[in-house]
Amino acid sequence: MNDKIDFGTIGIKIGDTIIFEPAQVEYKVGSGAGVPGNGGTLIQWESGVLRSIKSATRVLMGKDFNEESDLFSLWTFEDHTLRELHEKNQRSKIKRI
């Protein structure tokens, strides 16, 4: 899972809601315009603070967090994992879902 992935390659933008599935907790996307080249991986955390999706996953999972796991498979947007959306966009070159 070493390919470049961010909210731009996934096709989501600032204000979209993503869900951390293991805890069923929603967060708003805090970076990106939803197109490749304009992504980032920041989410709006508590009190409006921005936090990377990796850092947020680490906090949410606590001791169960594994640096080698595919964190993009743990988050969803409109019932699809972020990994699925990224791969779909890579295959079809869709810039915005």
Helices and strands as residue ranges (DSSP letters): H 7-10, E 17-20, E 25-29, E 42-44, G 46-48, E 50-52, H 53-61, G 62-64, G 71-73, E 75-77, E 80-81, H 82-92
